[in-house]
Each structure stands twice: as structure tokens, then as C-alpha cells.
Amino acid sequence: MSKMEFKHKKNFSFEERQQQSQEILSKYRGRIPVICEMEPNAKFEVEIEKTKYLCPSDMCISQLSFLIRSKLKLTQEVSIYLLINGKTTIGGDETIQQLYQTFKDNDGFLYIAYSSEIIWG
């Protein structure tokens, strides 16, 4: 899978994104700035409108997945998987802080893409 191009990166310069993340990190201690966008090949009928999140550092990725599922109003037959930087699959028990420490972008945001997968059975 090729690296995904996030709209947030296209819409804001590196300096603007870096300033945004630094303001968030200094103003909201214990929160991680996350950008969450739909992977281009995902087969969802709609995208979530909000793409910027302030996640508690101890939040598990499964909780973020649940939040996205609820915003997309998905049925039980459709599962969702999350990708760091649009390419690395992540498990549900990792915390946002753990992922941030390993995968944060140079601009200070953690970029997560969501995509679809049909569960048969």
C-alpha cells in the first residue's frame, strides 16, 4: 500500500501544522493531536466531517475505532481498521500515547487513516 496523502497536510503548510500542534500540546496537557481521515480506497458511503481530534493520551486505539464507527453509523457487518500514516495497521490495545511516541509526524500530529473491510459469516 502506498503512503496516503492526508488532506490536512495539503491544506496547511508544515509551519502552520507545527504551530497548531504546539499550541494544542501546550494548552491541553495530557491530550494528543490526531488527524483522522478516510483512506482513499475505503468503501464507506460517507466520510466523518471532523478530522482533528484531541485524544486523551491513555485512550486505547479501540476506543478511537469505536468513535469513528459511531460517526460513520456502521452496521455490524462492516468492520473498520485503522492505519498509522495511512500504511501501518495498528492493534486495538495500544494507547494513543504509545502510537504518538513511535509514529508522530515532524509537524507534531499523529496521522491515522480509517478504512473498511466486510466481515463474512
JOHU-V583693 format. One record per residue. RES is the residue in three letters. BURIAL is 1 if it has 9 or more other ideal C-beta (glycine too) atoms within 8 Angstrom, else 0. D_FIRST is the distance of its C-alpha to the first C-alpha in Angstrom with 2 decimals. Layout:
res=[RES | RES]
burial=[BURIAL | BURIAL]
d_first=[D_FIRST | D_FIRST]
//
This chain:
res=[MET | SER | LYS | MET | GLU | PHE | LYS | HIS | LYS | LYS | ASN | PHE | SER | PHE | GLU | GLU | ARG | GLN | GLN | GLN | SER | GLN | GLU | ILE | LEU | SER | LYS | TYR | ARG | GLY | ARG | ILE | PRO | VAL | ILE | CYS | GLU | MET | GLU | PRO | ASN | ALA | LYS | PHE | GLU | VAL | GLU | ILE | GLU | LYS | THR | LYS | TYR | LEU | CYS | PRO | SER | ASP | MET | CYS | ILE | SER | GLN | LEU | SER | PHE | LEU | ILE | ARG | SER | LYS | LEU | LYS | LEU | THR | GLN | GLU | VAL | SER | ILE | TYR | LEU | LEU | ILE | ASN | GLY | LYS | THR | THR | ILE | GLY | GLY | ASP | GLU | THR | ILE | GLN | GLN | LEU | TYR | GLN | THR | PHE | LYS | ASP | ASN | ASP | GLY | PHE | LEU | TYR | ILE | ALA | TYR | SER | SER | GLU | ILE | ILE | TRP | GLY]
burial=[0 | 0 | 0 | 1 | 0 | 1 | 0 | 1 | 1 | 0 | 0 | 0 | 0 | 0 | 0 | 0 | 1 | 1 | 0 | 1 | 1 | 1 | 0 | 1 | 1 | 0 | 0 | 0 | 0 | 0 | 1 | 1 | 1 | 1 | 1 | 1 | 1 | 1 | 1 | 0 | 0 | 1 | 0 | 1 | 0 | 0 | 0 | 1 | 0 | 0 | 1 | 0 | 1 | 1 | 1 | 0 | 1 | 0 | 1 | 1 | 1 | 0 | 0 | 1 | 1 | 0 | 0 | 1 | 1 | 0 | 0 | 1 | 0 | 0 | 0 | 0 | 0 | 1 | 0 | 1 | 1 | 1 | 1 | 1 | 1 | 1 | 1 | 0 | 0 | 1 | 0 | 0 | 0 | 1 | 1 | 1 | 1 | 0 | 1 | 1 | 0 | 0 | 1 | 0 | 1 | 0 | 1 | 1 | 1 | 1 | 1 | 1 | 1 | 1 | 1 | 1 | 0 | 0 | 0 | 0 | 0]
d_first=[0.00 | 3.77 | 6.58 | 8.48 | 12.04 | 14.55 | 17.74 | 19.86 | 18.98 | 19.85 | 23.03 | 24.46 | 25.04 | 24.12 | 27.80 | 28.04 | 25.10 | 26.60 | 29.99 | 28.78 | 27.20 | 30.33 | 32.61 | 30.82 | 30.90 | 34.56 | 35.73 | 33.97 | 34.34 | 32.35 | 29.67 | 26.11 | 24.67 | 21.39 | 19.40 | 17.72 | 16.08 | 14.48 | 10.79 | 11.27 | 10.40 | 12.63 | 15.84 | 18.37 | 21.50 | 22.02 | 20.47 | 22.32 | 24.56 | 24.68 | 21.69 | 23.60 | 24.90 | 27.35 | 26.54 | 29.13 | 28.04 | 28.92 | 26.94 | 24.68 | 21.15 | 22.47 | 24.97 | 22.44 | 20.61 | 24.10 | 24.86 | 21.85 | 22.69 | 26.26 | 25.48 | 23.45 | 26.30 | 24.18 | 26.05 | 25.95 | 24.12 | 20.95 | 19.05 | 16.73 | 14.14 | 13.50 | 10.76 | 12.16 | 11.24 | 8.50 | 6.32 | 9.17 | 10.94 | 14.63 | 17.84 | 20.68 | 23.40 | 22.13 | 23.99 | 22.88 | 24.98 | 23.25 | 19.80 | 21.42 | 23.06 | 19.93 | 17.28 | 19.45 | 18.75 | 21.53 | 22.81 | 23.65 | 21.35 | 18.86 | 15.81 | 14.54 | 12.52 | 13.70 | 12.45 | 14.43 | 15.12 | 18.51 | 20.70 | 23.10 | 26.45]
//
